[in-house]
């Protein structure tokens, strides 16, 4: 019995030893789904894994399992900050020189070239929580340099162009590595969107905005300042202008003084510009050479006609320029003059005459009808005013209809003559079907006229007329 007991104890000890050995050698190089790095206790790690398994099951249904949105790569601290797609839980991992950063094709990608909001996948060493690999995923779509967009925060919808996408309430929106809200956006901002199907996963501001304030504006008050080629603002004391980030040429001029200067606007920061620095010496003028290219075009500056066959001398400041020519639309705009000389090319667009020609044709047909039948012209005027775009055929058809109405009202023989004229006009311009209809109206009016005179004219009966019409229709 003692020997048997020893064997039993030995077997139990062996089983315990094997169990302990198995627990002490976890598998290396496993992918960890969003676990916070460098946990201090085994308990924390175990709890974190349990939570991830539960969340991972939910994400699996949405196709987001294993997807992260990059927030920041800190090359100084050697850390990567991520946001878990689907639940926005933030995680952070450390990396070292052997960590691989790659694009979606598996090629090496520099750490500084990654953009906040980029959708990535990761591989983490489970024992040390070191980031082994980070790569751009190919499971999402990306739209860059978006300027045509609108946001409906109440419906949690982002419309890009004409396509509407939904987003979650806690959608990560990045400006640099900072999380912001849509309420901080300006019209000039350009964005980048990452999504899956019709759902937005992240939005990043790729070109934001800053602010420009003006000081010492007295000389230029009431004038205009140009920032780049899109911003044109009136100069006022304590003026604050929203400007896209980047470097811009600023131009200001007034009453013979002014100049230009390059400024750099940084995102979400305010830059002040002292306009006294742009005053320069004065008063100064600029010689402007105008190229219009339309013979007989008239050019005015501040309402005064000028001879632009040679350079025109214009005082520094803001002026109103207008150019027009017969048969062309007039061009009118503001011109900021602040250089020694300049060349300006002005293009004119031909005036659209189709509407006026249609109105003239309608008027001509109406006048012809007036000569024959005043009652008919009254009805026609109402139609012409509402349908100026009708063509000649349509107008002649209207004349015929008016004449037919006049016949039904037993008009006199002069009206019948008017009907003949209108019918002939209609016959020349309308299709064969309209021709037969017009002929039928004419024959009917003749018959009515004969009846109104006290009998059949020349022995013609309604039956004869209709038989003739049917023969023509068959032909």
C-alpha positions, 0 to 999 in steps of 0.5 A: 500500500505504501508503494502504491501511495508513493506512485500516486503522489509521484504521478500527481506531482508530475501532472502539476509540473507539466501544467506549470510548465505549459502556463509559463511559456506563452506563445510569442509574436501574437497579435493583441487587439488594442491592449494598453502597453506595459501593464504592471500586473498579470491581473490587469493584463487578464482583465484587458484581454477579457474586455477585448474578446468581448468587444472584438466579437461585436466589432467582428460583426461590423467588419472593424475587428483589428482596425485602428485609427492613428492619432500620433507617432511620437518619435522622441518618446518612441510611442504610437497612440491609436484609437480603436475603430468602432469604440474609440478606445485609446491605446498606446504602444512603444516601439524601437528600431526593429519595429516595421512601419509599412504602407498597404502594399507592404513597402517601408514607410517613414514614421513622419509620413503617417497622417492622423486619422489613418486606418492601420493594423498592428502586430504586438509582441504579447510579453513585452507589449512592444509594437512589432509591425504597423501598416496601412490597411487596405480594408477601407476607402480614403478620400483626399483634399475634400473641399465640397462637403457639409456636415449635419451634426443633428443627423450625424451625417457628412455629405461629400459632393452628392454622397451622404455618409453616416458617422458615430457620435464619437467620430474621431476628428483630427486637426494634426494630432489633436482631436477637435469637433466639426464646430471648429471647421471653417469654409476654407478647410480641406479634409480627408475622410476614411470610411467603410461602405457608407460609414465614416470612420475618421476625418482629418483636417489636411489644410486648416486655417488661422487668423490675420489681424490688422494694425495701424490701419488709418491710412487704408481704412475703407480700402481693401486688402487682398490675401492670396487670390481669393480673399478680398476684405475691407480694411477696418480697425481691429479687423480679424480675417480667417485665412487658410494655413500656408504662405500668402501674398498680402496686398493693400493700397489706398490714395497713392500709397501701398505695397505687398508682403508675404505672410505665413499663417499657421493652423489655429494661430493668429498673425498680426500685420502692421499696415504701416509697413506697407505704406511706402513712399507716395503718392505713387501711380501705376502704368497699366497696359490693358488687353481687351481684344474686342474692337470698339470695346469701351473701358472705364475706370471709376466711371470715366472713359479712358484710352487704353490703346496705350498704357493708362496711368492709375493712382495707387488704391482701389478702383472700379473698372468696367469694360463693355462692347456691343453684343458682349456682356459688360465686365465690372470688378474691383482693381487694387493698384499697388505696383509700378506697372502691370498688364491686365487681360480682359475677356468678354462673353458674347450676349445670349441673343436667343431669347430676344430673337424669339421675342422678336419673332413672336412680335412679328407674328403677332403684328401680322395677326393684328392687321387682320383680326384685333380680337385674335391678337388680344388672346395671342398677346397673353400667350406671348408674354408667358411663352417668349421662348416659343418658336415660329411654328408654335406662334403660327399654330397659336394664330391658327387656334385664335382664328379657329375660335374666331370662326366658331364665334361667327366672325365676318368675311374679313376674319375669314381672310385672316384665317386664310393667311394664318392657315397659309403661314401654318402650312409653311412651317408645321408638319404634315399632321398640322397641315391636315388639322389646319385644312380641316379647321379652314373647311369647317370655317367655310362651311360655318360661314356659308351656313351663317349666310343663310344656306349652303355656298355653291351647293357644298355640304358638310358631308362633302367637306368631311369626305374631302378631308378624309381623302386628304388625311388618307393620302 
